[in-house]
């Protein structure tokens, strides 16, 4: 719809602003000529139908081409993108590509196709009419009555009359049924009048046409309007295009119930009202489910499922909504949520779970942006725990053993066995940094029961899982040698993905339990600015660069003077257990201003107080 609206606006702008000049056909002063109207309609429909048709053909010939290139880019700034090639992720990507390349013929799209076909039929009809106009113009071009009657310029009246009767018998419609013969007879009659009728003869001598004076003008190919109606047409044009079209577009943009982040407006309102600055994982989880409960279909068959999930460790919301319908939707959302985290999807219908997971992902992203905008670092980290739990199918607060469940083919039992036998590599970061040969030997034990293909998947996962390193960090003010209180300083971080070789960039994260293979490996940097007591403001910034080595810049205003220290926390958005900390020191000086201190003109300086 937006594409059609854009093309229509382009066509109207081209027509009304550039005015599409066209040479109108010869217009007889006594007989009206509607050829200008045909040229106007032809230009308007061509500007509208050509790009519209090309867009439809591109959609049918190359469905999802742009969407696939955006979701799974092959290069990032000249570096080849490395995608995790485990069996599960390959299947996820293939499913996503099939979905992006599928041709969705909705009712609205079908109706627009019907409209497109009808407009093309109208365009073809106008083309036929224009061809007839051009053929008629060519027929009367270079009008010469003597040549038409096939007589000489010095022929007498009797010779002219004799030639006219001879040609009339040949081309008269009663004698010759051909349509071209009728047009030829009209031309012969005009030629005869131009040589015999006094008025027609005078017109031909003065204007070169027996019908009187004609004019060829360069004009705008718009419909002609009577002078009495020009004021009304101008008023209608102003009301329709100058006032009506902008107001209609504004109404369409404001009347939608979906905001720019893709969430329903009511969901964003719940997030805005429920967001706090010190929310823990449990509070974020409750807010997420309450905000998204309206998008979950309520069912009556989840009581037994909730009992099984409670026995497995699920913690449900104790404070229930007063509305019975909201209660049923919240219970359904909780059941889906915990069945996914505990990897008990065998108890669910996939058609219910996948839409809910995609909606929760969008809601978590909106909550992350909202917490970052308001500087709620604790709430942001709790939301990150929930987000990682969704995309990796692990409990949000799970650390250590829970983080090891992100490894392909690892179950809870295998995680316990691994931690028991490999205490040195019992955490997720140490598992990733474990020497390859030693890890391969440890994974080959009979107790773990991993097949050769499963061990190959684990090695592929380790090669793609992030091993981020902070190479350097500093605080500076652009274009200045010193940092002063009140300046806009820049925190510079030089980061390196040590797991990637030169010339490679990272693609999507490894999320085999999530219905989409398009989860990005982004990072969040959070730190609290120096302040008196606990009055410091938190700064939260998202880094989405997928390059192997890159520099991140985060700007903030220097709040205090003196020796300051920033304690940075770098957290991965897609993987749990990969938090890093860094300390950055800088010195900020007092800002000074020079002014006249007294009437004698002596100058001095004054330091700003903290």
LINTA-V951194 format. One record per helix or strand. SS is the DSSP state (alpha for helix, beta for strand). FROM is the first residue (numbers start at 0). LEN is the number of residues. If there is no record, write none. Layout:
BEGIN
SS;FROM;LEN, SS;FROM;LEN
END
This chain:
BEGIN
alpha;1;17, beta;20;3, beta;26;2, alpha;34;27, alpha;64;7, beta;74;2, beta;78;4, alpha;86;15, alpha;106;33, alpha;144;5, alpha;156;15, alpha;178;18, alpha;197;10, beta;213;2, beta;217;3, alpha;226;29, beta;257;1, beta;263;1, alpha;264;10, alpha;280;15, alpha;302;10, alpha;323;18, alpha;344;3, alpha;349;25, alpha;376;16, alpha;400;4, alpha;411;10, alpha;422;3, alpha;427;6, alpha;435;8, alpha;451;13, beta;467;9, beta;482;2, beta;487;10, beta;503;3, beta;507;1, beta;519;1, beta;522;6, beta;537;6, beta;546;1, beta;548;9, beta;561;11, beta;579;10, beta;591;5, beta;602;5
END
